[in-house]
Amino acid sequence: MAFPRLENKGFLVSSGEKRNKSYTLPGMSLPSPEELFSAGTINNINNKLDLPHKESSLPHSYSGIQIHRDELGRLAPSSFSLPFIDDLKYITSDLREKLREIAKPAYENRRLDLEQMQSIIMKLCQSHYIRIDVLGILLNRSAKNLRQRHIKPLLNKQNLMMAFPQTPNHPNQGYTVKDVLQKD
């Protein structure tokens, strides 16, 4: 366990507990959900200015985090290695339909087998972070149900990673498949 030793020597700073513990360099901090999803950054840009969809890819900055949308409409903050699906209305119709097709068995069936549901969640979380409320809409489940029955076991098995490990139950929490990040 090299990280705890580096933390004890002052080379790293930790946040979170046990499996949700993450480390940063002293003086650095992990991005917070508030920084990424502030109403002043995203909602005002896309709603009040009423910009066409392609115009929403212009960069915007808040608290030092550069925020723009990629060609699929996903948030692409400079502080993350993967894009972030924060709302279905901002992503392209092709991506939205692809996600709905993946989620269709869960959306239509309230009594889905646990393994099948977790497999669907893993597919939805492939190649990007996806916010818990977006997962809830796609899967026709509450965020609380998803966290307790499906997401938590996937995190414990280390199949998923949180976007904000320092705030595991934040309503803007997002998840991605862990092996996507390790291929870099």
N, C-alpha and C positions, 0 to 999 in steps of 0.2 A: 504494500500500500504506500506508494510514493507520494501521493497527493497529501495525505494527512501530515507526513513529515515536512513537506514543503510548506504547508500551512503553518505548522509549529515554528518553522524557521523564519516565517514572515514573507516568504516568496509568493504565497497565494492567499487569497481570502475566500472563505466558503460562505454559501448561503443555502438554505434548505436543510433537510434532514435525511439520513439514510440513503435510500435509492434515489431520492429527489435532490440530493446534494449536488451543487455545482460549484466550480471554482473559477475565480477570475484573478487577474493581476491586481496588486494593491493600487488603489486610485482609479481603477476601471470599474464599471458596473454593468450588469446585465440590463438589456432594455426592458422596460416595464410595459405592461399593457396600457397604462395611462399615456405613456409617451407615444406609443404606436397608434392607439385608437382614440386620441383626444378628439372631442367634437370639433374643436377649432381647426384641426388638421384635415381630417378626411371628410366629415359630413358637410362642412361648409364648402369645401372645394367642389364636391360632386352635386350637392343639392342647391345651395343658394345661387351659385353662379350659373347653374343650368347649362353646363358645358356639354358639347357633343361627346359621345363615348370615347373617341380617339383622343380628344383633348385632355382627358383625365390622366393621361400618361405623363403629363408635365410634372417635373420634380417639385416637391414642396418640402420644407424643412421645419421641424419642431423639436426643440430641445436637442439639437445636434443630430437628429436622425433624419436622413434624407428619405423621403417617401414619394414613390411614384407607382404607377401600375404598369405591369408588363403587357405584352400583346394579347394575353388572354383575359386581361382585366383583374388579375390578382395583384394585391399589394406586393411591392418589391422593395422593402426597406433595406437600406444599406447595412443595417446591423444584423441581418439574417442571411444565411446561405441559401435559403429556399424562399420562394414566394408564399404569400399568405392569402387564403380565401377568407375574406371577412364578411362578405355578403353576396348572395346569389345574383342580385340585380346588377352588380358591376362586372361580372364575368361574361365572357362571350356566350352566345346561345349554344354553340357547339359544345363547349366545356360543360355548360349547365345541363344539357341533355345527356352527355356522357355520364356525369355524376348521378343524374336521376335514374338512368338505366342501370347503373351499378347498384343503386340503393333500392330499386323497385321491389325485390322480394321482401325486404324488411318493411318498406313503406306500406305494402299491401297485406302483410301478414303480421299480426300482433304477437303471435306465438311462434316465433322463429327459433330454431335450434341455436343454442349458445355458440357453438363453433361456427355455424353459418353466419350468424350476426357479426361475430368478431372478424371473420374473413372479409365480410363486406366493409366493415370499418377500416380494416387494413388497406383494402383497395381504394377507398375514398381518400385515405391519408397519404397515398403514394405521390411523390414528387412535389409536394407542397405541404405547408401547414394548413389545417382547416379548423376554423373556430368551432367550439362546442355547440353554439346555437345553430350554426349552419348544418352541422351533423344532425342535430335534432330535427330540423326542418326536412332534410333529405330522408331521414330514417323514420319520421313520424313518431318520435320518442321525446320525452323530456330530457333536458340536460342532466338532471339529477339521476334519472334512470340510467342514462348512458354512462355517466361517471361511475356509479356504484356497481352496476352489473357487468359492464363491458370494458370501459376504458381503464379502470383501476387494475383489473387482472392483466390487461395487455401491457400496462406500464410495469407491473410487477414482474412479468415475464421478459421485460425489456424489448418488447416488439414495437412499442411506440415511444416517442419522446415528446415532452412538453415544450412549447415555445417559451414559456415563462416558468421555469422550475422553481423559482423563488416564491411564486404565488399559485400553487397547484389548483386551488378552487376558484380562481378568478373567473367571472362570467365571460371574459374575452379570451380565455385560455384556448390555445390551438395545439393540434397534435400532428405529428408526421411519423411515417414508418422509420424506425431507427436505422435500418441498414442503408437507407438512401443517403444519410449524412456520412456514413462511414466509408463510402466508396470514393470520396474525394481524394 
